[in-house]
Amino acid sequence: MFEYAPAPESRDIVDIRPSYGLFINGEWVDSLGDERDKTVNPATEEVLSEFALASDADVDRAVSAARKAYESVWGRLPGRERAKYLFRIARIIQERARELAVLESLDNGKPIRESRDVDLPLVAAHFFYYAGWADKLSYAGLARRTPDGGFAEPRPLGVAAQVIPWNFPLLMLAWKIAPALACGNTVVLKPAETTPLTALAFAEICRQADLPPGVVNIVTGAGATGQALVSHPDVNKVAFTGSTEVGRQIARSVAGTGKKLTLELGGKAANIVFDDAALDQAVEGIVNGIFFNQGHVCCAGSRLLVQESIEEELLAALKRRLATLRLGDPLDKNTDIGAINSAAQLDRIRTLSEAGEQEGAERWSPPCPIPDKGFWFPPTLFTGVAQSHRIAREEIFGPVLSVLTFRTPAEAVEKANNTPYGLSAGVWTEKGSRILWMADKLRAGVVWANTFNRFDPASPFGGYKESGYGREGGRHGLEAYLDV
């Protein structure tokens, strides 16, 4: 075995301010409150910057700016003109991709290869894609029915309140902002409190693109800021990606208000491997399904359902593959597993992993040196897992894989659907007829066949049951931001 020499990406390309205010009406402004928080590098626990915790009064300022921009400029702008701004933003993101990738890895902990080769290309692609839709909404099949039985053109909703998580900070921003702006809405967005830096960098991109003031507003803060934003009476649309628990609270807060709501929540996806699957291909798909982004993925394939006849062979191959994964510095281009995003998330992963052992599952991790500082957890798999175990039922949101077995396709479907979630699933088999049959039976918003974690801006994404409702991406993603 040979050793990989360190290949770190330089962090000199990013310029992080020691302190950030709020981005409201196209300007950086100080918070009206006094509370501030710090964001840290999860790989080193180094403080990167401090930022304002927006107060209720700050949220009101941001919503007022968005309302004014919607009524005076953006809502009246022809689609072809809105498209020019979205194209401009997409090109600036491409031009600054290296800088943004480094910033994302510093603030989030994900490997630079993922932020550089997956996140940033998808971010730009979403803005390009929805820029193309901005002047074609009449052809999206979303016309409104009028009282006289006719049809009218779809129209924007107004002000969109958007709350995004910490696992894909810039990509979730793109998923939310690009369709909202394409449809003619204005935006107030709150990034996660542990990963605000790329959203704040995006505020500068908006200024660089000469986006009219107030069209995009960024307010940083924790849960209280998000609650003030989604409950604001002058918001017309709420979009949230995050935990199921918080999603329930948001659904209750907007019930009866007339606000349009989309929720993309948790998941406990099944990755189902049949005995006729291409084994090496399946192993790569399993690794990508659960260890990509340290398992910080709502649609992660955290439950592996493997046909009994190949369990031993598959697990041996999977363990060999896990032994080659490299954990360490997220800015090193050789790193496969980066840092866990926060101390709180690391505690949850440890708690659920300990529960798995206490309930009788067998735990295994490859030899894996852990750095002295930072938040780290080795790639881990559990065998001997029962459906009743917490690690098979609860979303761990970390690099932990639970292995279960099945004998027949019907049993695989029953076990896969035995969860309150329904965000995604994977099927590995050489039989096309089986793929179609499984996809029809699985209660998941996305079913991947002989691959996993593949995303495209033209393809809708969303869940069933406690994984939320509504779709993001594709033509379907327009409907959430239009009066139809």
C-alpha positions as CSV (number, residue, x, y, z in Angstrom):
1,M,0.0,0.0,0.0
2,F,1.3,3.5,-0.9
3,E,0.6,6.6,1.1
4,Y,-1.0,9.7,-0.4
5,A,1.0,12.8,0.0
6,P,-1.0,15.8,1.3
7,A,-2.6,17.9,-1.4
8,P,-4.2,20.8,0.4
9,E,-6.2,23.4,-1.4
10,S,-5.0,26.9,-0.4
11,R,-7.4,28.8,1.9
12,D,-5.7,32.1,0.8
13,I,-8.3,32.4,-2.0
14,V,-11.0,33.2,0.5
15,D,-11.4,36.5,2.3
16,I,-13.4,36.0,5.5
17,R,-14.4,39.1,7.3
18,P,-14.0,39.0,11.1
19,S,-17.6,40.1,11.5
20,Y,-20.8,40.2,9.4
21,G,-24.0,42.2,9.6
22,L,-27.2,41.5,7.7
23,F,-27.9,41.9,4.0
24,I,-31.1,43.9,3.7
25,N,-32.3,46.0,0.7
26,G,-29.0,45.5,-1.2
27,E,-26.8,46.8,1.7
28,W,-24.9,45.5,4.7
29,V,-26.6,46.8,7.8
30,D,-26.0,46.3,11.5
31,S,-28.6,44.3,13.5
32,L,-31.0,46.3,15.6
33,G,-30.3,43.8,18.4
34,D,-27.1,43.1,20.3
35,E,-26.8,39.3,20.0
36,R,-24.0,37.7,17.9
37,D,-22.7,34.3,17.4
38,K,-19.6,32.7,16.0
39,T,-19.1,30.2,13.2
40,V,-16.2,27.7,13.5
41,N,-14.2,25.4,11.3
42,P,-15.5,21.9,12.4
43,A,-12.1,20.3,11.4
44,T,-10.1,22.5,13.7
45,E,-12.6,24.3,16.0
46,E,-11.0,27.6,14.8
47,V,-13.4,30.5,14.9
48,L,-13.9,31.7,11.4
49,S,-16.1,34.8,11.9
50,E,-18.9,36.2,14.0
51,F,-22.3,37.1,12.7
52,A,-25.5,38.9,13.8
53,L,-28.4,37.1,15.3
54,A,-31.3,38.9,13.5
55,S,-34.0,40.2,15.8
56,D,-37.7,40.3,15.0
57,A,-37.3,44.0,14.0
58,D,-34.5,42.9,11.6
59,V,-36.7,40.3,10.0
60,D,-39.4,42.9,9.7
61,R,-37.0,45.2,7.9
62,A,-36.0,42.4,5.5
63,V,-39.5,41.4,4.7
64,S,-40.5,45.1,4.1
65,A,-37.5,45.5,1.7
66,A,-38.6,42.3,-0.1
67,R,-42.2,43.5,-0.3
68,K,-41.2,46.9,-1.7
69,A,-38.8,45.3,-4.3
70,Y,-41.6,42.9,-5.4
71,E,-44.3,45.6,-5.8
72,S,-42.1,48.2,-7.4
73,V,-39.5,46.3,-9.5
74,W,-39.2,42.5,-9.5
75,G,-42.8,41.5,-9.7
76,R,-43.3,43.8,-12.7
77,L,-40.2,42.8,-14.6
78,P,-40.7,40.7,-17.7
79,G,-39.4,37.2,-17.5
80,R,-36.7,37.7,-20.1
81,E,-35.3,40.5,-17.9
82,R,-35.4,38.4,-14.7
83,A,-33.6,35.7,-16.7
84,K,-30.7,38.0,-17.5
85,Y,-30.0,38.5,-13.8
86,L,-30.2,34.7,-13.1
87,F,-27.8,34.0,-15.9
88,R,-25.4,36.7,-14.6
89,I,-25.5,35.1,-11.1
90,A,-24.8,31.7,-12.6
91,R,-21.8,32.9,-14.5
92,I,-20.4,34.8,-11.4
93,I,-20.8,31.6,-9.4
94,Q,-18.8,29.7,-12.0
95,E,-16.1,32.4,-12.0
96,R,-15.9,32.3,-8.2
97,A,-16.4,28.5,-7.9
98,R,-12.9,27.8,-6.4
99,E,-13.3,30.4,-3.8
100,L,-16.9,29.3,-2.9
101,A,-15.8,25.7,-2.7
102,V,-13.0,26.4,-0.2
103,L,-15.4,28.6,1.8
104,E,-18.0,25.8,1.9
105,S,-15.4,23.2,3.1
106,L,-14.0,25.5,5.7
107,D,-17.4,26.4,7.2
108,N,-19.2,23.0,6.7
109,G,-16.4,20.4,7.0
110,K,-17.1,18.5,3.8
111,P,-14.2,17.4,1.6
112,I,-13.1,19.9,-1.0
113,R,-13.5,17.3,-3.7
114,E,-17.3,17.2,-3.0
115,S,-17.8,21.0,-2.7
116,R,-15.7,21.6,-5.8
117,D,-16.9,18.8,-8.0
118,V,-20.5,18.3,-6.8
119,D,-21.9,21.2,-4.9
120,L,-20.6,24.2,-7.0
121,P,-21.4,22.8,-10.4
122,L,-25.0,22.0,-9.2
123,V,-25.4,25.5,-7.7
124,A,-24.5,27.1,-11.0
125,A,-26.6,24.6,-13.0
126,H,-29.7,25.4,-10.9
127,F,-29.4,29.1,-11.7
128,F,-28.8,28.4,-15.4
129,Y,-31.8,26.1,-15.5
130,Y,-34.3,28.4,-13.9
131,A,-33.0,31.4,-15.8
132,G,-34.2,29.4,-18.9
133,W,-37.7,29.0,-17.3
134,A,-38.1,32.7,-16.4
135,D,-39.6,33.8,-19.7
136,K,-41.4,30.5,-20.4
137,L,-43.8,30.2,-17.4
138,S,-46.8,30.4,-19.8
139,Y,-45.6,27.0,-21.2
140,A,-45.0,25.2,-17.9
141,G,-48.6,23.9,-17.8
142,L,-49.3,25.9,-14.6
143,A,-52.0,28.3,-15.9
144,R,-54.6,29.4,-13.3
145,R,-58.3,28.7,-13.7
146,T,-60.4,31.8,-13.6
147,P,-63.9,32.2,-12.1
148,D,-65.5,32.2,-15.6
149,G,-64.0,28.8,-16.4
150,G,-61.1,30.2,-18.5
151,F,-57.4,30.2,-17.8
152,A,-54.9,33.0,-16.9
153,E,-51.2,33.2,-16.8
154,P,-49.5,31.9,-13.6
155,R,-48.3,34.8,-11.4
156,P,-45.8,35.1,-8.6
157,L,-46.8,34.8,-5.0
158,G,-44.9,37.8,-3.5
159,V,-42.4,37.5,-0.7
160,A,-40.8,34.0,-0.1
161,A,-39.4,33.2,3.4
162,Q,-36.7,30.5,3.0
163,V,-34.9,28.6,5.7
164,I,-32.1,26.3,4.7
165,P,-29.9,23.6,6.6
166,W,-26.2,23.3,7.2
167,N,-25.5,20.1,5.2
168,F,-25.5,21.7,1.7
169,P,-25.5,25.5,2.5
170,L,-24.9,26.9,-1.0
171,L,-26.7,24.2,-2.9
172,M,-29.9,24.5,-0.8
173,L,-29.7,28.3,-1.3
174,A,-29.7,27.7,-5.0
175,W,-32.6,25.2,-4.8
176,K,-34.7,27.9,-3.0
177,I,-33.6,31.2,-4.5
178,A,-33.3,30.3,-8.2
179,P,-37.0,29.2,-8.8
180,A,-38.3,31.9,-6.6
181,L,-36.6,34.7,-8.6
182,A,-37.4,33.0,-11.9
183,C,-41.1,33.1,-11.0
184,G,-41.0,36.8,-10.0
185,N,-40.9,36.5,-6.2
186,T,-38.6,38.3,-3.8
187,V,-36.7,36.4,-1.1
188,V,-35.7,36.6,2.6
189,L,-33.4,33.7,3.3
190,K,-32.0,32.5,6.6
191,P,-29.0,30.2,6.5
192,A,-28.2,27.7,9.2
193,E,-26.4,29.2,12.2
194,T,-23.4,26.8,11.9
195,T,-22.8,27.6,8.1
196,P,-23.7,31.2,7.2
197,L,-20.6,32.1,5.2
198,T,-21.5,31.0,1.7
199,A,-24.9,32.6,2.0
200,L,-23.2,35.8,3.0
201,A,-20.8,35.4,0.1
202,F,-23.9,35.0,-2.1
203,A,-25.1,38.4,-0.9
204,E,-22.0,39.9,-2.5
205,I,-22.7,38.0,-5.7
206,C,-26.1,39.6,-5.8
207,R,-24.5,43.0,-5.6
208,Q,-21.9,42.0,-8.2
209,A,-24.7,41.0,-10.5
210,D,-26.5,44.4,-9.9
211,L,-29.6,42.6,-8.7
212,P,-32.1,45.3,-7.7
213,P,-32.0,46.1,-3.9
214,G,-34.4,44.1,-1.8
215,V,-34.9,41.2,-4.3
216,V,-32.7,38.9,-2.1
217,N,-32.2,39.6,1.6
218,I,-30.0,37.4,3.9
219,V,-30.7,37.4,7.6
220,T,-28.5,35.3,9.9
221,G,-29.6,33.8,13.1
222,A,-30.7,30.7,15.0
223,G,-34.2,29.1,15.5
224,A,-35.8,32.3,16.9
225,T,-34.9,34.2,13.7
226,G,-36.3,31.4,11.5
227,Q,-39.5,31.4,13.6
228,A,-39.9,35.1,13.2
229,L,-39.4,34.9,9.5
230,V,-41.8,32.1,8.7
231,S,-44.5,33.5,10.9
232,H,-44.2,37.1,9.6
233,P,-47.7,38.2,8.4
234,D,-46.4,39.8,5.1
235,V,-44.8,36.6,3.9
236,N,-46.6,34.7,1.1
237,K,-44.6,31.6,0.7
238,V,-42.5,29.5,3.2
239,A,-39.9,27.0,2.0
240,F,-38.0,24.9,4.6
241,T,-35.4,22.2,4.4
242,G,-34.4,20.6,7.7
243,S,-35.5,18.3,10.5
244,T,-39.0,16.8,10.7
245,E,-39.5,18.2,14.2
246,V,-39.0,21.8,13.1
247,G,-41.0,21.1,9.9
248,R,-44.0,20.1,12.1
249,Q,-43.6,23.4,14.0
250,I,-43.5,25.4,10.9
251,A,-46.6,23.6,9.4
252,R,-48.5,24.4,12.6
253,S,-47.4,28.1,12.6
254,V,-48.6,28.7,9.0
255,A,-51.8,26.7,9.2
256,G,-54.8,28.9,8.3
257,T,-52.6,31.8,7.2
258,G,-53.0,31.3,3.5
259,K,-49.2,31.0,3.0
260,K,-48.0,28.5,0.5
261,L,-45.7,25.9,2.2
262,T,-43.1,23.4,1.0
263,L,-41.2,21.1,3.3
264,E,-38.2,18.9,2.6
265,L,-37.5,17.0,5.8
266,G,-35.7,14.0,7.1
267,G,-35.2,10.6,5.6
268,K,-34.2,7.0,6.3
269,A,-33.6,5.7,2.8
270,A,-33.3,2.0,1.9
271,N,-30.6,1.0,-0.5
272,I,-31.7,-2.4,-1.8
273,V,-29.2,-4.8,-3.3
274,F,-30.5,-8.0,-5.1
275,D,-28.4,-11.1,-5.8
276,D,-28.1,-10.3,-9.5
277,A,-26.6,-6.8,-8.9
278,A,-23.1,-5.9,-10.2
279,L,-21.4,-6.2,-6.9
280,D,-18.5,-3.8,-7.3
281,Q,-20.9,-1.2,-8.7
282,A,-23.3,-1.7,-5.8
283,V,-20.5,-1.3,-3.3
284,E,-19.5,2.1,-4.8
285,G,-23.2,3.1,-4.7
286,I,-23.5,2.1,-1.1
287,V,-20.4,4.1,-0.2
288,N,-21.6,7.1,-2.1
289,G,-25.1,6.7,-0.6
290,I,-24.1,6.9,3.0
291,F,-20.6,8.3,3.3
292,F,-20.9,11.2,0.9
293,N,-20.8,14.4,2.9
294,Q,-20.2,12.4,6.1
295,G,-23.7,11.1,5.8
296,H,-25.1,14.6,6.3
297,V,-27.7,14.0,3.6
298,C,-31.5,13.9,4.0
299,C,-31.8,11.2,1.3
300,A,-28.7,9.2,2.5
301,G,-29.0,5.4,1.9
302,S,-28.6,4.8,5.7
303,R,-30.4,1.4,5.6
304,L,-28.7,-1.3,3.4
305,L,-31.2,-4.1,2.5
306,V,-29.2,-6.9,1.0
307,Q,-30.5,-10.2,-0.3
308,E,-29.5,-13.0,2.1
309,S,-27.7,-15.1,-0.5
310,I,-25.1,-12.4,-1.1
311,E,-24.8,-10.9,2.3
312,E,-21.5,-12.4,3.2
313,E,-19.9,-11.6,-0.1
314,L,-21.2,-8.0,-0.2
315,L,-20.2,-7.2,3.3
316,A,-16.6,-8.5,2.7
317,A,-16.3,-6.3,-0.4
318,L,-17.9,-3.3,1.4
319,K,-15.4,-3.6,4.3
320,R,-12.5,-3.8,1.9
321,R,-13.7,-0.6,0.3
322,L,-14.3,1.2,3.6
323,A,-10.7,0.4,4.6
324,T,-9.5,2.6,1.7
325,L,-11.5,5.7,2.7
326,R,-9.3,8.5,3.9
327,L,-10.6,10.7,6.8
328,G,-9.0,14.0,7.5
329,D,-8.4,17.6,6.5
330,P,-11.5,18.7,4.4
331,L,-9.2,21.0,2.3
332,D,-7.0,18.0,1.3
333,K,-8.0,16.9,-2.2
334,N,-7.3,13.2,-1.2
335,T,-9.8,13.3,1.7
336,D,-13.0,11.1,1.4
337,I,-14.5,11.7,4.9
338,G,-14.4,15.2,6.3
339,A,-15.4,16.6,9.7
340,I,-18.8,16.4,11.3
341,N,-20.4,19.8,11.1
342,S,-20.8,20.5,14.8
343,A,-20.3,19.2,18.3
344,A,-24.0,18.8,18.8
345,Q,-24.4,16.7,15.7
346,L,-21.4,14.6,16.7
347,D,-23.1,13.9,20.1
348,R,-26.2,12.7,18.3
349,I,-24.3,10.4,16.1
350,R,-22.4,8.9,19.1
351,T,-25.6,8.5,21.1
352,L,-27.4,6.6,18.4
353,S,-24.3,4.5,17.6
354,E,-24.1,3.5,21.3
355,A,-27.8,2.7,21.2
356,G,-27.2,0.3,18.3
357,E,-24.5,-1.6,20.3
358,Q,-26.7,-1.7,23.4
359,E,-29.6,-3.1,21.4
360,G,-27.4,-6.0,20.1
361,A,-26.2,-4.9,16.7
362,E,-22.6,-5.5,15.8
363,R,-20.5,-2.4,15.1
364,W,-17.5,-2.2,12.7
365,S,-15.3,0.6,11.5
366,P,-12.0,0.3,9.6
367,P,-8.8,1.3,11.2
368,C,-9.1,5.1,11.1
369,P,-6.8,7.6,12.9
370,I,-8.9,10.5,14.3
371,P,-7.4,14.0,14.5
372,D,-6.9,15.5,17.9
373,K,-9.0,18.6,17.3
374,G,-12.3,19.0,15.5
375,F,-15.4,16.9,15.2
376,W,-14.8,13.5,13.7
377,F,-16.6,10.2,13.4
378,P,-15.2,7.2,11.5
379,P,-17.2,5.4,8.7
380,T,-19.3,2.8,10.6
381,L,-21.5,-0.1,9.7
382,F,-23.8,-2.2,11.9
383,T,-24.8,-5.8,11.1
384,G,-27.4,-7.9,12.9
385,V,-29.7,-4.9,12.8
386,A,-33.4,-5.5,13.5
387,Q,-36.3,-3.4,12.3
388,S,-37.0,-2.3,15.8
389,H,-33.5,-0.9,16.5
390,R,-33.2,2.8,16.8
391,I,-30.4,2.9,14.2
392,A,-32.9,1.4,11.7
393,R,-35.7,3.8,12.6
394,E,-34.2,7.2,13.5
395,E,-32.3,9.5,11.2
396,I,-28.7,9.5,12.4
397,F,-27.4,12.1,9.8
398,G,-23.9,10.8,10.0
399,P,-21.6,8.2,8.4
400,V,-23.4,5.2,9.9
401,L,-24.9,2.4,7.9
402,S,-27.4,-0.2,9.2
403,V,-27.4,-3.5,7.4
404,L,-30.6,-5.7,7.2
405,T,-31.4,-8.7,5.0
406,F,-34.3,-9.9,2.9
407,R,-35.2,-13.0,0.9
408,T,-37.9,-11.9,-1.7
409,P,-38.7,-8.6,-3.5
410,A,-41.9,-8.4,-1.6
411,E,-40.1,-8.6,1.7
412,A,-37.6,-5.9,0.5
413,V,-40.5,-3.6,-0.3
414,E,-42.2,-4.2,3.1
415,K,-39.0,-3.5,5.0
416,A,-38.1,-0.5,2.9
417,N,-41.5,1.1,3.5
418,N,-41.5,0.3,7.2
419,T,-40.4,3.8,8.1
420,P,-42.2,7.1,8.8
421,Y,-40.0,8.7,6.2
422,G,-40.3,8.6,2.4
423,L,-37.7,10.7,0.7
424,S,-35.6,8.3,-1.4
425,A,-34.6,4.8,-2.1
426,G,-32.1,2.8,-4.3
427,V,-32.5,-0.4,-6.2
428,W,-29.6,-2.5,-7.5
429,T,-30.4,-5.3,-10.0
430,E,-29.8,-6.1,-13.6
431,K,-33.5,-6.7,-14.3
432,G,-35.3,-3.6,-15.7
433,S,-38.7,-5.1,-15.0
434,R,-37.7,-5.5,-11.3
435,I,-36.5,-1.9,-11.2
436,L,-39.9,-0.7,-12.5
437,W,-41.9,-3.0,-10.1
438,M,-39.9,-1.8,-7.1
439,A,-40.1,1.9,-8.1
440,D,-43.9,1.5,-8.2
441,K,-44.1,-0.1,-4.8
442,L,-41.6,2.0,-2.8
443,R,-43.1,4.9,-1.0
444,A,-40.3,7.3,-1.7
445,G,-40.2,10.6,-3.6
446,V,-37.0,9.6,-5.5
447,V,-36.0,6.0,-6.5
448,W,-32.5,5.6,-8.0
449,A,-31.7,2.5,-10.1
450,N,-28.1,1.2,-10.1
451,T,-26.9,4.5,-8.8
452,F,-27.5,6.8,-5.7
453,N,-27.4,10.5,-4.8
454,R,-27.6,11.7,-8.4
455,F,-29.1,15.1,-8.8
456,D,-30.1,17.2,-11.8
457,P,-31.8,20.7,-11.8
458,A,-34.3,19.4,-14.3
459,S,-35.4,16.5,-12.1
460,P,-38.0,17.1,-9.2
461,F,-37.0,16.1,-5.7
462,G,-39.2,15.7,-2.6
463,G,-40.7,13.3,-0.2
464,Y,-43.8,11.5,1.2
465,K,-45.0,11.0,4.8
466,E,-42.7,12.6,7.4
467,S,-40.2,13.6,4.7
468,G,-42.3,16.5,3.8
469,Y,-44.4,17.6,0.8
470,G,-43.9,19.7,-2.3
471,R,-41.2,19.3,-5.0
472,E,-38.0,21.2,-5.7
473,G,-36.2,21.1,-9.0
474,G,-37.6,20.7,-12.6
475,R,-40.8,22.2,-13.9
476,H,-42.5,20.9,-10.7
477,G,-40.3,23.2,-8.6
478,L,-41.9,26.3,-10.3
479,E,-45.4,25.5,-9.0
480,A,-44.3,26.1,-5.4
481,Y,-43.6,29.8,-6.3
482,L,-46.6,30.5,-8.5
483,D,-50.3,31.2,-7.9
484,V,-51.7,28.3,-9.9
